[in-house]
Amino acid sequence: MSAEDSSRRIVRPVTGTVWLVVVAVVVVILLADIVLRGGWAMAARFAPWMLAVIWIMWVFFDRPRVILEADAVEVRNPLLATHIPWSAIEDITLRWQVSFHLAGGSDVRAWATTARRPHRPGAAQPVDRELEIMRERLESARKAGEADAASLVRVWAWPEIISGSALILWCAVSPFFG
């Protein structure tokens, strides 16, 4: 592992992947049952609706993440990824989710992190540790004097958008199968 790889940190809840796998297993079992009992035409009628549930779990629970790198942070929300250089960030706060406050006055909110749990005396908050790590990275970038004023880059998640559009189309025509 290179030094560049060791500085990369991915922040995301594990529960999203767990739920995606659980739902996918249930959908596969249900689709197998439909094929065995009703045939392929029946499966073609119900499959897009079941696959849409997997798509929703994938896009809204598994895809979102925050990737901390040496020179920037990447915020991957359900259908949009935003690459933000550390030099463009003024502050990082947490309310319902992590917000990156940018120099131009705008904010980028990350879906990948959770809010604080209800207060429990003496209990550590995992999200507070992640926020502390993000702020440490911001401070170390400031101290290093990285004056890279590159602008943030937003990229649409085309695989997710295209697959979701295909599922919507399939759902629209599925009542006409069989």
N, C-alpha and C positions, 0 to 999 in steps of 0.2 A: 504494500500500500504506500503510495507516495504521500508526501507532505500535503499536497493539494487535496488528495482524497480524504485525509484525516481531518481536514478543516470543514468538511461537508457534514451537516447535521440535518436530519429530516424530522420535523415535528408534525405528528399526526396521531390521532387516537387509534388504538388497535381495534376498538370495538366496531369501527366501520367495516374493516375487513372481515371480522368474525361474523357480523350480520350478513354481509354479502355472501359468504360461504354457506351459512345456514340457509338463507333464502334460496340460493342456487341449488343446493341439495334437495330441498323440498320441491322446487320447480321441476327438477329432473325426474324425481319420483312421480310427481303428478303427471308430467308429460308421458312418461313410460306407461303409466296406468291408462291414460287416454288412448294411446296407440294400441295397447293390448285389448281394451274393451270396446273402443269405438272406431279404430282404424286410423289411417293416415289422413283422411279427409277431415275427420273430427279433430285430429291433432292440429292440422293446418288452420282450423277455425279458432282454436283456443290458444295456440302457441304464442301469437304476438302479444296477447294480453299478459300472459305469464312472463314472457321475456321482457316486457315493459317494466315489470316489477323488478327484475334483475337489473335492468338498465338504470332505473331510478336509484337502486341501492348502490350501484357502481358509481354513478355520477355524483350523487349527493352525499354518500357516506364513505366511499373508498378513495375517490380521486382527490378530494381536497387535502392539501398539505402545505406546509411552509418549509422551504429548503434554504438553509443557511449556508452560504458559501463564504470564502475569504473576501471576495470583492463585492458581493451583492446578496440580496435575499430574493427568492422566487416564491410568490404567493400563487398557489394553484387553487382556484375556486372552481365550482362545478363546470362552467363552460368557458372560463377565461383564466389565463395565466399571466401574471404581471411580474416582470423582472425589474427589481429596484436596486440601483447601486446604493451602497451604504451612505455615500456622500449626499444623496438626495433625501435622506431620512432625517427629520428633526427630532422626532420622539417616537417612542413605542409605548402604547397604553393598552390596558385591558379593561373592558367592561363586560359585555356579553361575548366578545371575541377580541382577538388581538387586532389593534389598529396601528398602522404605520402612518404617522403624520409626516407629510412631505413638505419640502421647502417651499413649494408653490402654494401651499395652503390647502391642498387636497388630501384626502385620506384613502388608504387602501386597506380594506378589512379582510381578514383571513377567516374563512369558514372552518379551517382545519383544527382550530383550538377550541377548547371548551371553556365555559365560564367557571368562576370559582364555585366550589361546592358550598352548601350552607355551612355557616361557621361552626366549627367544632374546636373547642379549646385544645390547644396542643397538637392538633392534627396538621400535618404538612399538606400544602396544596401543590399538587404536581404542576399545575398551570403556572404557578408563581415561579417555580424553578425554571421552566422553559422561558418565561418572560425575562427572568434575570439573565439567562444565557444570551438571549437576543440583545438585551441592553449592553451586556459585556462586549459582544461582537461590535455593536455600534460604537461604543467608546474606544475599543481598540482600533477601529478604522479611523476614528477622529484623531487619535493620538499618532497614528502612523502617517497622518497628513495626506491621506489619499484625497486629492482634490479633483478626482475624476468627476466632472459634472455631466456625465452621460445621462441622458434622459431615460425615464423608465420605458420599458417595452411591453406592450400588451399583445398577446397572441391568443386567438380563439382556439378552442379545443375542437378542431374539425373532426377527428374520429368520433368523438362523442356526439357532436351535432349531426353528422351524417347518419350514424347508426340510430340515433333517436328519431330522425326524420324518416328513415326507412321503416322503423317500427310503427310510427304514426300512420304511414301509408298502408302498411300491412294490416294494422288494426282497422283501418277504414274499409279495406276490401275483404277482410276475413269473413264477414257475415254472408258473403256470396259463395263461399266454398261449401261444397257438399250439399 
